[in-house]
Amino acid sequence: MPLRTLEGEVALITGAGRGIGREIALGLAEEGMHLGVIGRHRETLTETLRACVKQGVKCVAVAADVTHPGAVREAVRSVERDLGPVGLLVNNAGQIDRAEVPLWEADPLQWWSVVETNLRGPFNMMRAVLPGMVERQRGRVVNLNSGFALRPEWRYSAYATSKAALLRLSDNVAGPLRPHGVTVLDISPGAVATEMTAGMPMFADMLHWGSIPLLVSTVADAARGRLDLLHGRFLHLGQDSIPELLEQAGRISEHDARTLRLRPYSEEDPLARTGG
């Protein structure tokens, strides 16, 4: 068996029944992490659990909707009761707009469901897990984000809006977490081949997908603390060079780079003179 660099640590992963969440769970299990896996469908979660325990780790599967605060609190209690304190939270659960249509043609209920899953879900998870991390002065949160957070994308307005809001949420929580030794990162895997992306018309002719193994190894590095210097920042895999970003971490932090904000168009821009 290869060296298991995260032996005995505890990770909690949402949306772990399939796709990226399942692959992250399997990869962390191979590194020796005990796992709490959360998702809406018990059948797929059970399959993930069975695959993970083959690596000799403990695994707890909890069927829960991350948009429901009570269900999230109970899920976290269950995981920590059986496995111990959560050292790594991976907010992966997500939805995408069902149709590539402008906002005024979108199903409003489904639009808001996307936003709730992608934004309220991570909020609920962090609200349940962060108090323990802060008390222990140790922990890491990885929010799975997207390049859609950084640019307009009218075909997927709910998804893009929710991911931009998630980026801002991470930015807002990063400062208060810094003195408590808790790291938060937003990581975009790029377009990777999953069941969700396979159903998106814009990717119908995609030939060169992003690397899921690269994402898994990056999350594992985050769990090891190797990315702590990039606390509060956005990483876009497939385009970013993580070693280069780490080398520039001091300057990135000094200039408050890699956070979501508007830049004044000139010194005369009122935005340059207000904090409101």
Contacts in CASP RR format, 6 or more apart in sequence:
PFRMAT RR
TARGET T0000
AUTHOR 0000-0000-0000
METHOD contacts of the structure
MODEL  1
MPLRTLEGEVALITGAGRGIGREIALGLAEEGMHLGVIGRHRETLTETLR
ACVKQGVKCVAVAADVTHPGAVREAVRSVERDLGPVGLLVNNAGQIDRAE
VPLWEADPLQWWSVVETNLRGPFNMMRAVLPGMVERQRGRVVNLNSGFAL
RPEWRYSAYATSKAALLRLSDNVAGPLRPHGVTVLDISPGAVATEMTAGM
PMFADMLHWGSIPLLVSTVADAARGRLDLLHGRFLHLGQDSIPELLEQAG
RISEHDARTLRLRPYSEEDPLARTGG
2 30 0 8 1.000
4 30 0 8 1.000
4 31 0 8 1.000
4 32 0 8 1.000
5 31 0 8 1.000
5 220 0 8 1.000
5 224 0 8 1.000
6 28 0 8 1.000
6 31 0 8 1.000
6 32 0 8 1.000
6 33 0 8 1.000
6 220 0 8 1.000
6 223 0 8 1.000
6 224 0 8 1.000
7 31 0 8 1.000
7 32 0 8 1.000
7 33 0 8 1.000
8 32 0 8 1.000
8 33 0 8 1.000
8 34 0 8 1.000
8 57 0 8 1.000
9 32 0 8 1.000
9 33 0 8 1.000
9 34 0 8 1.000
9 87 0 8 1.000
9 88 0 8 1.000
9 223 0 8 1.000
10 33 0 8 1.000
10 34 0 8 1.000
10 35 0 8 1.000
10 36 0 8 1.000
10 79 0 8 1.000
10 80 0 8 1.000
10 83 0 8 1.000
10 84 0 8 1.000
10 85 0 8 1.000
10 86 0 8 1.000
10 87 0 8 1.000
10 88 0 8 1.000
11 25 0 8 1.000
11 28 0 8 1.000
11 33 0 8 1.000
11 34 0 8 1.000
11 35 0 8 1.000
11 36 0 8 1.000
11 86 0 8 1.000
11 87 0 8 1.000
11 88 0 8 1.000
11 89 0 8 1.000
11 90 0 8 1.000
11 223 0 8 1.000
12 35 0 8 1.000
12 36 0 8 1.000
12 37 0 8 1.000
12 38 0 8 1.000
12 76 0 8 1.000
12 79 0 8 1.000
12 86 0 8 1.000
12 87 0 8 1.000
12 88 0 8 1.000
12 89 0 8 1.000
12 90 0 8 1.000
12 125 0 8 1.000
12 129 0 8 1.000
13 21 0 8 1.000
13 24 0 8 1.000
13 25 0 8 1.000
13 28 0 8 1.000
13 35 0 8 1.000
13 36 0 8 1.000
13 37 0 8 1.000
13 38 0 8 1.000
13 90 0 8 1.000
13 92 0 8 1.000
14 21 0 8 1.000
14 38 0 8 1.000
14 39 0 8 1.000
14 66 0 8 1.000
14 90 0 8 1.000
14 91 0 8 1.000
14 92 0 8 1.000
14 93 0 8 1.000
14 121 0 8 1.000
14 125 0 8 1.000
15 21 0 8 1.000
15 37 0 8 1.000
15 38 0 8 1.000
15 39 0 8 1.000
15 40 0 8 1.000
15 66 0 8 1.000
15 92 0 8 1.000
15 93 0 8 1.000
15 94 0 8 1.000
16 22 0 8 1.000
16 24 0 8 1.000
16 25 0 8 1.000
16 35 0 8 1.000
16 36 0 8 1.000
16 37 0 8 1.000
16 38 0 8 1.000
16 39 0 8 1.000
16 45 0 8 1.000
16 48 0 8 1.000
16 61 0 8 1.000
16 92 0 8 1.000
17 25 0 8 1.000
17 37 0 8 1.000
17 39 0 8 1.000
17 41 0 8 1.000
17 44 0 8 1.000
17 45 0 8 1.000
17 47 0 8 1.000
17 48 0 8 1.000
18 44 0 8 1.000
18 48 0 8 1.000
18 194 0 8 1.000
18 195 0 8 1.000
19 194 0 8 1.000
19 195 0 8 1.000
19 196 0 8 1.000
20 92 0 8 1.000
20 144 0 8 1.000
20 189 0 8 1.000
20 192 0 8 1.000
20 194 0 8 1.000
20 212 0 8 1.000
20 215 0 8 1.000
21 90 0 8 1.000
21 92 0 8 1.000
22 44 0 8 1.000
22 48 0 8 1.000
22 51 0 8 1.000
23 212 0 8 1.000
23 215 0 8 1.000
23 216 0 8 1.000
24 90 0 8 1.000
24 92 0 8 1.000
24 215 0 8 1.000
24 216 0 8 1.000
24 219 0 8 1.000
25 35 0 8 1.000
25 37 0 8 1.000
25 48 0 8 1.000
25 51 0 8 1.000
25 52 0 8 1.000
26 48 0 8 1.000
26 51 0 8 1.000
26 52 0 8 1.000
26 55 0 8 1.000
26 216 0 8 1.000
27 216 0 8 1.000
27 220 0 8 1.000
28 35 0 8 1.000
28 88 0 8 1.000
28 216 0 8 1.000
28 219 0 8 1.000
28 220 0 8 1.000
28 223 0 8 1.000
29 35 0 8 1.000
29 51 0 8 1.000
29 52 0 8 1.000
29 53 0 8 1.000
29 55 0 8 1.000
29 56 0 8 1.000
29 57 0 8 1.000
29 59 0 8 1.000
30 55 0 8 1.000
31 220 0 8 1.000
31 223 0 8 1.000
32 55 0 8 1.000
32 56 0 8 1.000
32 57 0 8 1.000
33 57 0 8 1.000
33 88 0 8 1.000
33 223 0 8 1.000
34 57 0 8 1.000
34 58 0 8 1.000
34 59 0 8 1.000
34 83 0 8 1.000
34 84 0 8 1.000
35 52 0 8 1.000
35 57 0 8 1.000
35 58 0 8 1.000
35 59 0 8 1.000
35 60 0 8 1.000
35 83 0 8 1.000
36 59 0 8 1.000
36 60 0 8 1.000
36 61 0 8 1.000
36 62 0 8 1.000
36 79 0 8 1.000
36 83 0 8 1.000
37 45 0 8 1.000
37 48 0 8 1.000
37 49 0 8 1.000
37 52 0 8 1.000
37 59 0 8 1.000
37 60 0 8 1.000
37 61 0 8 1.000
37 62 0 8 1.000
38 45 0 8 1.000
38 61 0 8 1.000
38 62 0 8 1.000
38 63 0 8 1.000
38 64 0 8 1.000
38 66 0 8 1.000
38 75 0 8 1.000
38 93 0 8 1.000
39 45 0 8 1.000
39 62 0 8 1.000
39 63 0 8 1.000
39 64 0 8 1.000
39 65 0 8 1.000
39 66 0 8 1.000
39 93 0 8 1.000
40 63 0 8 1.000
40 64 0 8 1.000
40 65 0 8 1.000
41 63 0 8 1.000
42 61 0 8 1.000
42 63 0 8 1.000
45 61 0 8 1.000
45 62 0 8 1.000
45 63 0 8 1.000
46 61 0 8 1.000
48 59 0 8 1.000
48 61 0 8 1.000
49 59 0 8 1.000
49 60 0 8 1.000
49 61 0 8 1.000
52 59 0 8 1.000
53 59 0 8 1.000
58 82 0 8 1.000
58 83 0 8 1.000
60 78 0 8 1.000
60 79 0 8 1.000
60 82 0 8 1.000
60 83 0 8 1.000
62 74 0 8 1.000
62 75 0 8 1.000
62 78 0 8 1.000
62 79 0 8 1.000
64 71 0 8 1.000
64 72 0 8 1.000
64 74 0 8 1.000
64 75 0 8 1.000
65 71 0 8 1.000
66 72 0 8 1.000
66 93 0 8 1.000
66 117 0 8 1.000
66 120 0 8 1.000
66 121 0 8 1.000
66 122 0 8 1.000
66 124 0 8 1.000
66 125 0 8 1.000
67 116 0 8 1.000
67 117 0 8 1.000
67 120 0 8 1.000
67 121 0 8 1.000
67 124 0 8 1.000
68 124 0 8 1.000
69 124 0 8 1.000
69 127 0 8 1.000
69 128 0 8 1.000
72 121 0 8 1.000
72 124 0 8 1.000
72 125 0 8 1.000
72 127 0 8 1.000
72 128 0 8 1.000
73 128 0 8 1.000
75 128 0 8 1.000
76 86 0 8 1.000
76 125 0 8 1.000
76 128 0 8 1.000
76 129 0 8 1.000
79 86 0 8 1.000
80 86 0 8 1.000
85 132 0 8 1.000
85 133 0 8 1.000
85 136 0 8 1.000
86 129 0 8 1.000
86 133 0 8 1.000
87 133 0 8 1.000
87 138 0 8 1.000
87 139 0 8 1.000
87 140 0 8 1.000
87 223 0 8 1.000
88 139 0 8 1.000
88 140 0 8 1.000
88 141 0 8 1.000
88 142 0 8 1.000
88 222 0 8 1.000
88 223 0 8 1.000
89 125 0 8 1.000
89 126 0 8 1.000
89 129 0 8 1.000
89 140 0 8 1.000
89 141 0 8 1.000
89 142 0 8 1.000
90 141 0 8 1.000
90 142 0 8 1.000
90 144 0 8 1.000
90 219 0 8 1.000
91 121 0 8 1.000
91 122 0 8 1.000
91 125 0 8 1.000
91 126 0 8 1.000
91 141 0 8 1.000
91 142 0 8 1.000
91 143 0 8 1.000
91 144 0 8 1.000
92 144 0 8 1.000
93 117 0 8 1.000
93 121 0 8 1.000
94 114 0 8 1.000
94 117 0 8 1.000
94 118 0 8 1.000
94 144 0 8 1.000
95 113 0 8 1.000
95 114 0 8 1.000
95 117 0 8 1.000
95 118 0 8 1.000
95 159 0 8 1.000
96 114 0 8 1.000
96 156 0 8 1.000
96 159 0 8 1.000
96 196 0 8 1.000
96 200 0 8 1.000
97 106 0 8 1.000
97 110 0 8 1.000
97 111 0 8 1.000
97 114 0 8 1.000
97 155 0 8 1.000
97 156 0 8 1.000
97 157 0 8 1.000
97 158 0 8 1.000
97 159 0 8 1.000
98 107 0 8 1.000
98 110 0 8 1.000
99 105 0 8 1.000
99 106 0 8 1.000
99 107 0 8 1.000
100 155 0 8 1.000
100 156 0 8 1.000
100 200 0 8 1.000
100 201 0 8 1.000
100 202 0 8 1.000
101 155 0 8 1.000
102 154 0 8 1.000
102 157 0 8 1.000
103 111 0 8 1.000
103 154 0 8 1.000
103 157 0 8 1.000
106 157 0 8 1.000
106 158 0 8 1.000
110 158 0 8 1.000
111 157 0 8 1.000
111 158 0 8 1.000
112 158 0 8 1.000
114 158 0 8 1.000
114 159 0 8 1.000
114 162 0 8 1.000
115 158 0 8 1.000
115 161 0 8 1.000
115 162 0 8 1.000
115 165 0 8 1.000
117 162 0 8 1.000
118 159 0 8 1.000
118 162 0 8 1.000
118 163 0 8 1.000
118 166 0 8 1.000
119 162 0 8 1.000
119 165 0 8 1.000
119 166 0 8 1.000
119 169 0 8 1.000
122 143 0 8 1.000
122 166 0 8 1.000
122 169 0 8 1.000
123 169 0 8 1.000
126 141 0 8 1.000
126 173 0 8 1.000
129 141 0 8 1.000
130 141 0 8 1.000
130 173 0 8 1.000
130 177 0 8 1.000
130 182 0 8 1.000
133 139 0 8 1.000
133 141 0 8 1.000
133 180 0 8 1.000
133 182 0 8 1.000
134 177 0 8 1.000
134 180 0 8 1.000
134 182 0 8 1.000
137 180 0 8 1.000
137 181 0 8 1.000
137 182 0 8 1.000
138 181 0 8 1.000
138 182 0 8 1.000
139 181 0 8 1.000
139 182 0 8 1.000
139 183 0 8 1.000
140 182 0 8 1.000
140 183 0 8 1.000
140 184 0 8 1.000
140 185 0 8 1.000
140 222 0 8 1.000
140 223 0 8 1.000
140 225 0 8 1.000
140 228 0 8 1.000
141 170 0 8 1.000
141 182 0 8 1.000
141 183 0 8 1.000
141 184 0 8 1.000
141 185 0 8 1.000
142 184 0 8 1.000
142 185 0 8 1.000
142 187 0 8 1.000
142 219 0 8 1.000
142 222 0 8 1.000
143 166 0 8 1.000
143 169 0 8 1.000
143 170 0 8 1.000
143 184 0 8 1.000
143 185 0 8 1.000
143 186 0 8 1.000
143 187 0 8 1.000
144 187 0 8 1.000
144 188 0 8 1.000
144 189 0 8 1.000
145 163 0 8 1.000
145 166 0 8 1.000
145 167 0 8 1.000
145 170 0 8 1.000
145 186 0 8 1.000
145 187 0 8 1.000
145 188 0 8 1.000
145 234 0 8 1.000
146 159 0 8 1.000
146 160 0 8 1.000
146 163 0 8 1.000
146 188 0 8 1.000
146 190 0 8 1.000
147 163 0 8 1.000
147 188 0 8 1.000
147 190 0 8 1.000
147 236 0 8 1.000
148 156 0 8 1.000
148 159 0 8 1.000
148 160 0 8 1.000
148 163 0 8 1.000
148 164 0 8 1.000
149 160 0 8 1.000
149 163 0 8 1.000
149 164 0 8 1.000
149 166 0 8 1.000
149 167 0 8 1.000
149 186 0 8 1.000
149 188 0 8 1.000
149 234 0 8 1.000
149 260 0 8 1.000
150 164 0 8 1.000
150 167 0 8 1.000
150 234 0 8 1.000
150 260 0 8 1.000
151 160 0 8 1.000
152 160 0 8 1.000
153 159 0 8 1.000
153 160 0 8 1.000
155 202 0 8 1.000
156 200 0 8 1.000
164 260 0 8 1.000
166 186 0 8 1.000
167 186 0 8 1.000
167 234 0 8 1.000
167 259 0 8 1.000
167 260 0 8 1.000
168 260 0 8 1.000
170 184 0 8 1.000
170 185 0 8 1.000
170 186 0 8 1.000
170 232 0 8 1.000
170 234 0 8 1.000
171 232 0 8 1.000
171 259 0 8 1.000
171 260 0 8 1.000
171 261 0 8 1.000
173 184 0 8 1.000
174 184 0 8 1.000
174 231 0 8 1.000
174 232 0 8 1.000
174 259 0 8 1.000
175 232 0 8 1.000
177 183 0 8 1.000
177 184 0 8 1.000
177 231 0 8 1.000
178 231 0 8 1.000
183 222 0 8 1.000
183 225 0 8 1.000
183 227 0 8 1.000
183 228 0 8 1.000
183 231 0 8 1.000
183 232 0 8 1.000
184 231 0 8 1.000
184 232 0 8 1.000
185 222 0 8 1.000
185 227 0 8 1.000
185 230 0 8 1.000
185 231 0 8 1.000
185 232 0 8 1.000
185 233 0 8 1.000
185 235 0 8 1.000
186 232 0 8 1.000
186 233 0 8 1.000
186 234 0 8 1.000
186 235 0 8 1.000
187 215 0 8 1.000
187 218 0 8 1.000
187 219 0 8 1.000
187 222 0 8 1.000
187 234 0 8 1.000
187 235 0 8 1.000
187 237 0 8 1.000
188 234 0 8 1.000
188 235 0 8 1.000
188 236 0 8 1.000
188 237 0 8 1.000
189 210 0 8 1.000
189 212 0 8 1.000
189 214 0 8 1.000
189 215 0 8 1.000
189 237 0 8 1.000
190 210 0 8 1.000
190 236 0 8 1.000
190 237 0 8 1.000
190 238 0 8 1.000
191 197 0 8 1.000
191 203 0 8 1.000
191 206 0 8 1.000
191 209 0 8 1.000
191 210 0 8 1.000
192 209 0 8 1.000
192 210 0 8 1.000
192 211 0 8 1.000
192 212 0 8 1.000
192 215 0 8 1.000
193 206 0 8 1.000
193 209 0 8 1.000
193 210 0 8 1.000
193 212 0 8 1.000
197 203 0 8 1.000
197 206 0 8 1.000
210 237 0 8 1.000
210 238 0 8 1.000
211 237 0 8 1.000
211 238 0 8 1.000
214 237 0 8 1.000
214 238 0 8 1.000
215 237 0 8 1.000
218 227 0 8 1.000
218 235 0 8 1.000
218 237 0 8 1.000
218 242 0 8 1.000
221 227 0 8 1.000
221 242 0 8 1.000
226 246 0 8 1.000
227 235 0 8 1.000
227 242 0 8 1.000
227 246 0 8 1.000
229 246 0 8 1.000
229 249 0 8 1.000
229 250 0 8 1.000
229 253 0 8 1.000
230 245 0 8 1.000
230 246 0 8 1.000
230 249 0 8 1.000
230 252 0 8 1.000
230 258 0 8 1.000
232 258 0 8 1.000
232 259 0 8 1.000
233 245 0 8 1.000
233 252 0 8 1.000
233 257 0 8 1.000
233 258 0 8 1.000
233 259 0 8 1.000
234 258 0 8 1.000
234 259 0 8 1.000
234 260 0 8 1.000
235 242 0 8 1.000
235 245 0 8 1.000
235 258 0 8 1.000
245 252 0 8 1.000
251 257 0 8 1.000
252 258 0 8 1.000
262 271 0 8 1.000
264 271 0 8 1.000
264 272 0 8 1.000
265 271 0 8 1.000
266 272 0 8 1.000
END
